């Protein structure tokens, strides 16, 4: 396994219980007053200042409001690479492009509730980049709740193409910010999209996700949220069902061998062993 060098790129590096990235301690809210506010770290510009316009921000599925997406991109000055699940969601983003171009929301460009508030955001229309598929385990199609077909593509191939189009100076392939909200067209799909992205080796600095079930109540969401945190993420804040995670580079899965047959759970055994060593070595 090769050590990772920067947050937001593919990482396959052994770690210890000590985190290598310190999470910000101050939280604010995107989309205040909208129908879908999301928590975010305060002064998010400072987190991505070195990347600025070249920050790779991918949003999958449309929330009930676009304001949180737009405010996040506006605060950093970066593009939004959007992955709509249906033609309706794609039409909503196209309407936003027109609103940003005309600097007003009216007439034919005031069709969707999703676009309310877009006229007040200062983003170049060309910085809304609509993708033709969603990142997935491979090429194909999946069906939304209503039965509409949604194209899928290999995660790494999609992100690689996005980074090529951005002409990153380092020529790297990375994903810096990921937002997922499939609640309107395919509730629960986030449980499959997230592991596909993690499996491809990407660890975005920020993950904003709308869970369509509570992680402490429904088992499938327990597994999805638990996997995310065990991969090195810290839950920073919640705004209803909208969760914010920050990558602290502490992958618990890599603390132990998963080919160990002498213990019931090698991870728990390793943590207990480490705790005992700390206790024995601590000053009495």
C-alpha positions as CSV (number, residue, x, y, z in Angstrom):
1,X,0.0,0.0,0.0
2,X,1.3,3.4,-0.9
3,X,1.0,6.3,1.6
4,X,-1.3,9.2,0.6
5,X,0.0,12.7,0.3
6,X,-3.0,14.9,0.3
7,X,-6.6,14.8,1.4
8,X,-9.1,14.2,-1.4
9,X,-7.0,11.8,-3.5
10,X,-7.2,8.0,-3.6
11,X,-5.7,6.7,-0.3
12,X,-4.5,3.2,0.6
13,X,-2.3,4.0,3.5
14,X,-1.8,2.2,6.9
15,X,-2.8,4.5,9.8
16,X,-2.8,4.4,13.6
17,X,-5.4,5.4,16.1
18,X,-4.0,9.0,16.0
19,X,-5.7,11.2,13.4
20,X,-3.4,12.9,10.9
21,X,-5.9,15.6,10.0
22,X,-7.5,17.9,12.5
23,X,-11.1,18.7,12.0
24,X,-12.3,22.3,12.3
25,X,-14.2,22.9,15.5
26,X,-16.6,25.5,14.2
27,X,-19.8,24.7,12.2
28,X,-22.3,26.9,10.3
29,X,-25.2,26.2,8.0
30,X,-25.6,26.4,4.2
31,X,-29.0,27.3,2.8
32,X,-30.4,29.0,5.9
33,X,-34.1,29.6,5.3
34,X,-34.3,27.1,2.4
35,X,-36.1,23.8,2.4
36,X,-32.8,21.8,2.6
37,X,-30.2,23.4,4.9
38,X,-26.9,21.5,5.3
39,X,-24.2,21.9,8.0
40,X,-20.8,23.0,6.9
41,X,-17.5,23.9,8.5
42,X,-17.1,27.6,9.2
43,X,-14.6,29.4,6.9
44,X,-14.8,26.6,4.4
45,X,-12.7,28.8,2.1
46,X,-9.7,28.3,4.4
47,X,-10.0,24.6,4.0
48,X,-9.8,24.8,0.2
49,X,-7.9,28.0,-0.3
50,X,-4.9,26.3,-1.9
51,X,-7.2,24.7,-4.5
52,X,-9.8,27.4,-4.9
53,X,-11.4,27.2,-8.3
54,X,-9.7,23.8,-8.8
55,X,-11.6,22.3,-5.9
56,X,-13.4,19.2,-7.2
57,X,-17.0,19.4,-5.9
58,X,-19.4,16.6,-7.0
59,X,-23.1,16.7,-6.0
60,X,-25.3,13.6,-6.7
61,X,-29.0,13.9,-6.8
62,X,-31.0,17.1,-6.2
63,X,-32.1,18.3,-2.7
64,X,-35.4,20.1,-2.5
65,X,-33.4,23.3,-2.8
66,X,-30.3,24.3,-4.7
67,X,-29.2,27.0,-2.2
68,X,-26.8,24.8,-0.1
69,X,-25.0,23.6,-3.3
70,X,-24.7,27.1,-4.7
71,X,-23.6,28.7,-1.5
72,X,-20.9,26.1,-1.0
73,X,-19.5,26.6,-4.6
74,X,-19.9,30.4,-4.2
75,X,-17.9,30.5,-1.0
76,X,-15.0,28.6,-2.5
77,X,-15.2,29.9,-6.1
78,X,-15.3,26.5,-7.7
79,X,-17.4,24.6,-10.2
80,X,-20.2,22.3,-9.3
81,X,-20.2,18.9,-11.1
82,X,-23.8,17.8,-10.8
83,X,-25.1,14.3,-11.3
84,X,-28.9,14.4,-11.7
85,X,-30.8,11.2,-11.4
86,X,-33.6,12.1,-13.8
87,X,-34.4,14.4,-16.7
88,X,-36.4,16.5,-14.3
89,X,-33.4,17.0,-12.0
90,X,-31.3,17.8,-15.1
91,X,-33.9,20.4,-16.2
92,X,-33.7,22.1,-12.8
93,X,-29.9,22.6,-13.1
94,X,-30.4,23.9,-16.7
95,X,-32.9,26.4,-15.3
96,X,-30.3,27.5,-12.8
97,X,-27.8,28.0,-15.6
98,X,-30.2,30.4,-17.3
99,X,-31.0,32.2,-14.0
100,X,-27.3,32.7,-13.3
101,X,-26.9,34.0,-16.9
102,X,-29.8,36.5,-16.8
103,X,-29.3,37.4,-13.1
104,X,-33.1,37.0,-12.5
105,X,-35.7,34.3,-11.9
106,X,-38.9,34.9,-13.7
107,X,-41.1,33.6,-16.5
108,X,-39.9,30.5,-18.2
109,X,-36.9,30.4,-15.8
110,X,-39.1,30.1,-12.7
111,X,-40.6,26.7,-13.2
112,X,-39.0,24.6,-10.4
113,X,-39.0,25.3,-6.6
114,X,-35.5,23.8,-6.6
115,X,-34.2,27.0,-8.3
116,X,-35.6,29.5,-5.7
117,X,-32.8,31.7,-4.5
118,X,-30.4,31.0,-7.3
119,X,-30.8,34.5,-8.7
120,X,-29.0,35.9,-5.6
121,X,-25.9,33.7,-6.1
122,X,-22.8,34.9,-7.9
123,X,-21.6,31.8,-9.9
124,X,-20.7,31.7,-13.6
125,X,-23.3,29.6,-15.5
126,X,-20.4,27.7,-17.1
127,X,-19.3,26.5,-13.7
128,X,-22.4,24.3,-13.4
129,X,-21.2,21.2,-15.1
130,X,-23.9,18.6,-15.7
131,X,-22.7,15.0,-15.9
132,X,-24.5,12.4,-18.0
133,X,-24.4,9.6,-15.4
134,X,-23.9,9.0,-11.7
135,X,-20.7,7.4,-10.3
136,X,-21.3,3.7,-9.6
137,X,-19.7,0.3,-9.5
138,X,-19.6,0.2,-13.3
139,X,-21.3,1.1,-16.6
140,X,-25.0,0.5,-16.8
141,X,-28.4,1.8,-15.7
142,X,-30.4,1.7,-12.5
143,X,-34.0,2.6,-11.9
144,X,-35.3,5.3,-9.7
145,X,-38.4,4.9,-7.5
146,X,-40.7,6.0,-10.3
147,X,-39.1,3.6,-12.7
148,X,-37.0,6.1,-14.7
149,X,-33.7,4.8,-16.0
150,X,-30.5,6.5,-14.7
151,X,-27.2,6.0,-16.4
152,X,-24.2,4.9,-14.3
153,X,-20.5,5.0,-14.9
154,X,-17.4,3.7,-13.2
155,X,-16.4,6.0,-10.3
156,X,-12.8,6.4,-11.1
157,X,-13.4,7.0,-14.8
158,X,-15.8,9.8,-14.0
159,X,-13.6,11.5,-11.5
160,X,-10.6,11.1,-13.8
161,X,-12.5,12.8,-16.7
162,X,-13.6,15.6,-14.4
163,X,-10.0,16.2,-13.3
164,X,-8.8,16.1,-16.9
165,X,-11.3,18.7,-17.9
166,X,-10.2,20.9,-15.0
167,X,-6.6,20.7,-16.2
168,X,-5.2,20.3,-12.7
169,X,-1.6,21.4,-12.5
170,X,-0.4,18.3,-10.7
171,X,-2.3,16.0,-13.2
172,X,-3.8,14.3,-10.2
173,X,-7.1,12.6,-9.8
174,X,-9.0,13.6,-6.7
175,X,-12.4,14.4,-5.2
176,X,-12.5,17.2,-2.6
177,X,-16.2,17.6,-1.7
178,X,-19.0,15.1,-2.1
179,X,-22.7,15.9,-1.6
180,X,-25.3,13.2,-2.0
181,X,-29.1,13.6,-1.7
182,X,-31.2,11.0,-3.5
183,X,-34.3,11.5,-1.3
184,X,-36.5,12.8,-4.1
185,X,-35.9,10.2,-6.9
186,X,-34.3,7.2,-5.2
187,X,-34.4,7.2,-1.4
188,X,-31.7,5.0,0.1
189,X,-29.5,5.0,-3.0
190,X,-26.8,6.8,-1.0
191,X,-26.1,3.6,0.8
192,X,-24.8,2.1,-2.5
193,X,-23.2,5.2,-4.0
194,X,-21.0,6.0,-1.0
195,X,-19.2,2.6,-0.8
196,X,-18.7,2.7,-4.5
197,X,-16.8,5.9,-4.2
198,X,-14.9,4.7,-1.2
199,X,-14.1,1.5,-2.9
200,X,-12.6,3.4,-5.8
201,X,-10.1,4.8,-3.3
202,X,-11.4,8.4,-3.0
203,X,-11.6,10.1,0.4
204,X,-13.2,13.6,-0.1
205,X,-12.3,16.1,2.6
206,X,-16.0,16.8,3.1
207,X,-18.9,14.5,2.7
208,X,-22.4,16.0,2.9
209,X,-25.1,13.3,2.8
210,X,-28.8,13.1,3.3
211,X,-29.6,9.8,5.0
212,X,-33.0,8.6,4.1
213,X,-33.1,6.6,7.4
214,X,-31.6,7.2,10.8
215,X,-28.2,5.5,11.4
216,X,-29.1,4.7,15.0
217,X,-32.4,3.2,14.1
218,X,-32.3,1.4,10.7
219,X,-29.7,-1.3,10.2
220,X,-28.9,-0.6,6.6
221,X,-28.1,3.0,7.5
222,X,-26.2,1.9,10.5
223,X,-23.9,-0.1,8.3
224,X,-23.5,2.7,5.7
225,X,-22.8,5.4,8.3
226,X,-20.6,3.1,10.3
227,X,-18.5,2.1,7.2
228,X,-18.0,5.8,6.4
229,X,-16.7,6.6,9.9
230,X,-14.5,3.5,10.0
231,X,-13.0,4.6,6.8
232,X,-11.6,7.7,8.5
233,X,-14.4,10.2,8.7
234,X,-15.7,12.2,11.7
235,X,-19.3,13.2,12.0
236,X,-19.2,16.9,12.5
237,X,-22.8,18.0,12.6
238,X,-26.4,17.1,11.6
239,X,-29.2,19.3,10.3
240,X,-32.2,17.0,10.4
241,X,-31.4,14.2,8.1
242,X,-28.5,16.1,6.5
243,X,-25.1,15.0,7.9
244,X,-21.7,16.5,7.5
245,X,-18.5,14.4,7.7
246,X,-14.9,15.4,7.7
247,X,-12.0,13.2,6.7
248,X,-9.5,12.8,9.6
249,X,-7.5,10.1,8.0
250,X,-8.0,7.5,10.7
251,X,-9.0,4.3,8.9
252,X,-9.9,1.7,11.6
253,X,-10.1,-1.1,9.1
254,X,-6.4,-1.0,8.6
255,X,-5.5,-1.4,12.3
256,X,-5.7,-5.1,12.2
257,X,-5.6,-8.3,10.1
258,X,-8.9,-9.5,8.7
259,X,-7.4,-13.0,8.2
260,X,-7.1,-13.6,11.9
261,X,-8.9,-16.8,13.1
262,X,-8.1,-16.8,16.8
263,X,-10.4,-13.9,17.9
264,X,-14.0,-13.1,17.3
265,X,-13.4,-9.6,16.0
266,X,-9.8,-8.6,15.2
267,X,-10.6,-4.9,15.3
268,X,-12.0,-5.0,18.8
269,X,-9.1,-7.3,19.8
270,X,-6.5,-4.8,18.5
271,X,-8.2,-1.8,20.2
272,X,-8.3,-3.7,23.5
273,X,-4.7,-4.8,23.2
274,X,-3.6,-1.2,22.4
275,X,-5.6,0.1,25.3
276,X,-4.0,-2.4,27.7
277,X,-0.6,-1.4,26.5
278,X,-1.3,2.2,27.1
279,X,-2.6,1.4,30.6
280,X,0.5,-0.7,31.4
281,X,2.9,2.0,30.2
282,X,1.1,4.9,31.8
283,X,2.7,6.5,34.9
284,X,1.2,5.0,38.1
